[in-house]
Amino acid sequence: MSNDSNVVDMKRGGDSSRANVRERVAWFNGELLPESQVRVSFRDRGFKFGDAVFDMARTFGGRPFKLCEHVERLYKSLAYVRIDPGISLDEMLTVSARVIEANMPLLPEGNDYWVGQRVSRGVDTPAGETPIQAGPTVIVECTPLPLAARAKNFRDGIDVVVPSVRRTPPEVLSPRAKSHNYLNMIIGDLEVRAHRPDAWAVLCDTNGNLAEGLGSNIFLVIDGAIHTPREDFVLPGVSRATAIELARELGIPVHERDCSLYDASVAEEAFLTSTSLCICPVHTVNGAPMRDRGVPGPVTRRLMDAYKALVEFDYVAQYLRHA
């Protein structure tokens, strides 16, 4: 944290600092640097093998939401893959908050940030050579949310397509750890987008039940109750947990269970959750409209309204302004 003073200087600069700030900054192995100066070695194990984990929170009106929960999940992922980040959880929270604050002057009006923490096992050094880096690679960074690209999902609903590719089973690699090894879901996503460029892939598990998509969890509404795949087979998303908590507060039954494609075909409604989307209605699954053709349906709308109240921010209106 040797460059923490840079953050303080930017804070004290007030509005006058905006004219001098041209590039977002990221925290890289203990230093706050312009993004263009962050250099990850081609021998880094995260690049070579996907031997890394990460997590992503988001802001609402510039305020981070459940940052602590995201960082706690990051440290669970680190424990699973046996990487010591060399920085405590509390320090990671402090750094993340400072990176957000340092980048606020560059946030486009009406937009918000993803804030991510990425940790690899570090750099492999060829035998007999002097190590260029000792220990893990640690990066904390901000990226503007893709509001314009995803706005139509809130206007029209998401079209979900299930590819032939199956989700990596938990007996092979636990989906509960958020690792850099996303190739399984990327291949499924590529298959779907080759036929439906605007569709979102949701993979089935090896038993043929719905699992998850590339950074998203799926929920079905059947007979007024909410059903979602079991945590053993999916990443336990923070937004997923928030939706479940809100549903229970509203008195809506929630069942975590195996959900088949038959269940999807008879569901009145469906929605996806993710850090960026929060809660977003689904229009079709494999081309078939949900039985309640409203977008969103009544149960999904109640949850979206509850989510907006919880974060004290109308994220749906934020997206639609970019449609």
C-alpha positions in Angstrom: 0.0 0.0 0.0 2.9 2.3 -0.6 0.9 4.5 -2.9 -2.1 5.0 -0.7 -1.2 8.7 -0.6 -2.1 8.9 -4.3 -5.7 8.1 -3.3 -5.7 10.7 -0.6 -4.4 13.4 -3.0 -7.1 12.5 -5.5 -9.8 12.8 -2.8 -8.5 16.2 -1.7 -8.4 17.4 -5.3 -12.1 17.6 -5.4 -13.7 18.6 -8.8 -10.5 20.2 -9.9 -8.8 16.8 -10.0 -11.2 15.6 -12.8 -9.3 17.6 -15.4 -6.0 16.0 -14.5 -7.3 12.4 -14.3 -7.1 10.6 -17.6 -6.8 6.9 -16.8 -8.3 4.5 -14.3 -6.0 3.1 -11.7 -5.6 -0.5 -10.3 -3.9 -1.9 -7.3 -1.2 -4.2 -8.5 1.0 -6.1 -6.0 1.0 -3.4 -3.4 1.0 -0.3 -5.7 -1.7 1.9 -7.1 -0.9 2.3 -10.8 -2.5 3.6 -14.0 -4.1 0.6 -15.7 -1.6 0.9 -18.6 1.3 0.3 -16.2 -0.2 -2.9 -14.8 1.9 -5.7 -16.4 1.3 -9.3 -15.7 4.0 -11.7 -16.8 3.3 -14.3 -19.5 4.7 -16.8 -17.1 2.0 -15.9 -14.5 0.1 -19.1 -13.6 -3.2 -17.3 -13.9 -2.4 -16.8 -17.6 -0.7 -20.1 -18.2 -3.1 -22.4 -16.4 -6.1 -20.4 -15.2 -4.5 -20.9 -11.7 -6.3 -17.9 -10.2 -9.5 -16.8 -8.5 -11.5 -13.6 -8.6 -14.6 -11.9 -7.5 -16.7 -9.0 -8.7 -18.9 -6.6 -6.8 -20.7 -3.6 -8.2 -21.6 -0.1 -7.2 -25.0 1.7 -7.2 -24.7 5.4 -7.7 -21.0 5.0 -6.9 -21.7 3.1 -3.6 -20.3 -0.5 -3.4 -23.0 -3.1 -2.6 -22.1 -6.2 -0.4 -18.4 -5.7 -1.0 -17.7 -7.6 2.2 -19.7 -10.6 1.0 -17.9 -10.6 -2.3 -14.5 -10.4 -0.7 -15.4 -13.1 1.8 -16.4 -15.4 -1.1 -13.0 -14.5 -2.7 -11.2 -15.8 0.4 -13.3 -19.0 0.3 -12.2 -19.5 -3.3 -8.6 -18.8 -2.3 -8.8 -21.4 0.5 -10.2 -24.0 -1.9 -7.4 -23.6 -4.4 -4.8 -23.1 -1.6 -3.5 -19.7 -2.6 -2.2 -17.4 0.1 -2.8 -13.8 -1.2 -0.4 -12.3 1.3 -3.0 -9.7 2.3 -5.7 -10.0 4.9 -9.4 -9.9 4.1 -9.8 -6.6 5.9 -6.9 -5.2 3.9 -8.4 -6.4 0.7 -11.6 -4.6 1.6 -9.7 -1.4 2.3 -7.8 -1.5 -0.9 -11.0 -2.2 -2.9 -12.8 0.8 -1.4 -9.8 3.0 -2.2 -9.6 1.8 -5.8 -13.3 2.6 -6.2 -12.8 6.1 -4.7 -9.7 6.8 -6.8 -11.6 5.9 -10.0 -14.8 7.8 -9.3 -13.6 10.9 -11.2 -13.5 8.8 -14.4 -16.9 7.2 -14.0 -19.2 8.3 -16.8 -22.3 10.1 -15.7 -25.2 7.7 -15.0 -22.9 4.7 -14.9 -21.5 2.4 -12.2 -18.5 0.2 -11.7 -17.7 -3.4 -11.4 -15.0 -3.7 -8.8 -12.9 -6.9 -9.0 -10.2 -8.6 -7.1 -8.0 -11.1 -8.9 -5.4 -13.3 -7.3 -3.1 -15.8 -9.1 -0.6 -18.2 -7.6 2.1 -16.1 -9.1 4.9 -16.4 -11.7 6.7 -19.6 -12.6 10.4 -19.0 -12.9 12.5 -21.2 -15.2 14.9 -23.5 -13.3 18.1 -21.8 -12.3 16.9 -18.3 -13.0 16.3 -15.5 -10.5 12.6 -15.1 -9.7 11.1 -11.9 -11.2 8.3 -12.0 -8.6 7.9 -13.7 -5.3 4.5 -14.7 -4.1 1.0 -14.3 -5.7 -0.2 -11.7 -8.2 -2.9 -9.5 -6.7 -4.9 -7.0 -8.7 -7.9 -4.9 -7.7 -9.5 -3.0 -10.5 -12.7 -1.2 -11.7 -14.6 -1.5 -15.0 -17.6 0.5 -16.1 -20.8 -1.7 -16.3 -22.0 -2.6 -19.8 -25.3 -0.8 -19.3 -26.0 0.0 -23.0 -25.2 -3.5 -24.2 -27.5 -5.1 -21.6 -30.3 -2.5 -21.5 -32.6 -4.4 -23.9 -32.7 -7.3 -21.5 -34.7 -5.2 -19.1 -37.0 -3.9 -21.8 -37.6 -7.3 -23.6 -36.4 -9.9 -21.2 -33.5 -12.4 -21.7 -33.7 -15.2 -24.1 -32.1 -18.2 -22.5 -30.7 -21.1 -24.6 -29.3 -24.3 -23.1 -26.3 -25.6 -25.1 -25.1 -29.2 -25.5 -22.1 -28.4 -23.3 -22.6 -29.6 -19.8 -21.3 -27.8 -16.7 -18.2 -29.2 -15.1 -19.4 -31.5 -12.3 -18.5 -30.8 -8.7 -16.7 -34.1 -8.3 -14.2 -32.8 -11.0 -13.9 -29.1 -9.9 -16.2 -27.4 -7.5 -18.3 -24.6 -9.1 -18.6 -23.0 -5.7 -15.1 -21.5 -6.2 -14.9 -18.5 -8.6 -11.8 -19.4 -10.5 -10.3 -18.0 -13.7 -11.0 -21.4 -15.3 -14.2 -20.3 -17.2 -13.5 -22.2 -20.4 -16.3 -24.7 -19.8 -19.0 -22.0 -19.7 -17.3 -20.0 -22.4 -17.5 -22.9 -24.8 -21.2 -23.3 -24.0 -21.8 -19.5 -24.5 -20.0 -19.6 -27.8 -22.2 -22.5 -29.0 -25.4 -20.5 -28.1 -24.2 -17.2 -29.6 -23.2 -18.9 -32.9 -27.0 -19.4 -33.4 -28.5 -16.7 -31.2 -26.1 -13.8 -30.8 -28.2 -12.0 -28.2 -29.2 -15.1 -26.2 -27.7 -16.1 -22.8 -26.4 -19.6 -22.2 -27.5 -21.6 -19.2 -25.7 -24.9 -19.0 -27.2 -28.1 -17.6 -25.2 -30.2 -15.2 -24.2 -33.8 -16.1 -27.5 -35.1 -14.7 -29.4 -33.0 -17.2 -30.7 -30.4 -14.7 -30.3 -26.7 -15.1 -27.1 -25.3 -13.6 -25.8 -21.8 -14.4 -24.6 -19.5 -17.0 -21.5 -17.4 -17.5 -21.7 -15.4 -14.3 -25.5 -15.8 -13.8 -27.8 -18.0 -11.8 -31.3 -19.0 -13.0 -34.6 -19.1 -11.1 -38.0 -20.5 -12.1 -41.4 -19.5 -10.8 -43.8 -22.4 -10.7 -47.2 -22.1 -9.0 -46.1 -18.9 -7.4 -43.1 -20.5 -5.7 -39.4 -19.9 -6.7 -37.2 -22.8 -7.6 -33.4 -22.6 -8.2 -30.6 -25.2 -8.7 -28.9 -26.5 -5.6 -25.7 -24.8 -4.4 -23.6 -27.9 -4.9 -23.9 -27.5 -8.7 -23.5 -23.7 -9.1 -21.5 -20.8 -7.9 -23.5 -19.4 -4.9 -23.9 -15.9 -6.3 -24.2 -13.0 -3.9 -27.1 -11.7 -6.0 -28.6 -15.2 -5.9 -28.5 -15.1 -2.1 -29.9 -11.6 -2.1 -32.9 -12.7 -4.3 -33.5 -15.7 -2.0 -33.4 -13.5 1.1 -35.8 -10.9 -0.5 -38.2 -13.6 -1.6 -38.4 -15.1 1.9 -39.0 -11.6 3.4 -41.9 -11.2 0.9 -43.4 -14.5 2.0 -42.6 -16.2 -1.4 -41.7 -19.9 -1.0 -38.1 -20.7 -2.2 -37.0 -24.2 -3.1 -33.3 -25.0 -3.8 -33.6 -28.3 -5.8 -32.8 -30.0 -9.1 -34.6 -28.0 -11.9 -35.2 -29.9 -15.2 -35.9 -28.5 -18.6 -39.5 -29.8 -18.0 -39.7 -27.5 -15.0 -38.5 -24.6 -17.3 -41.2 -25.4 -19.8 -44.0 -25.3 -17.3 -42.7 -22.3 -15.3 -44.9 -19.1 -15.3 -41.8 -16.9 -15.0 -38.0 -17.1 -14.9 -35.3 -14.7 -14.1 -31.5 -14.5 -13.9 -29.4 -13.0 -11.2 -25.9 -11.7 -11.5 -23.7 -8.9 -10.0 -24.4 -6.6 -12.9 -27.9 -7.6 -13.7 -29.1 -7.9 -10.1 -32.5 -9.5 -11.1 -33.5 -9.6 -14.7 -36.6 -11.2 -16.3 -36.3 -14.1 -18.8 -38.4 -13.9 -21.9 -37.9 -17.4 -23.4 -36.1 -20.7 -22.6 -35.0 -22.6 -25.7 -37.4 -20.4 -27.8 -40.5 -21.1 -25.7 -42.0 -18.1 -24.0 -42.7 -18.2 -20.3 -46.3 -19.1 -19.5 -46.9 -15.6 -18.0 -45.9 -13.6 -21.0 -45.4 -10.4 -19.0 -41.9 -9.1 -18.8 -41.3 -9.1 -16.0 -44.0 -11.4 -14.5 -45.6 -10.4 -11.2 -43.3 -12.4 -8.9 -40.2 -11.2 -10.7 -41.5 -7.6 -10.5 -42.0 -7.9 -6.8 -38.4 -9.1 -6.3 -37.0 -6.4 -8.6 -38.8 -3.7 -6.7 -37.6 -5.2 -3.4 -34.0 -5.3 -4.8 -34.3 -1.6 -5.8 -35.5 -0.7 -2.3 -32.7 -2.7 -0.7 -30.0 -0.9 -2.7 -31.8 2.4 -2.6 -31.2 2.8 -6.3 -33.4 2.2 -9.4 -31.0 0.0 -11.3 -33.7 -0.9 -13.9 -34.2 2.7 -14.8 -30.4 3.1 -15.0 -30.3 0.3 -17.6 -33.3 1.5 -19.5 -31.9 5.0 -19.9 -29.2 3.4 -22.0 -31.6 1.4 -24.2 
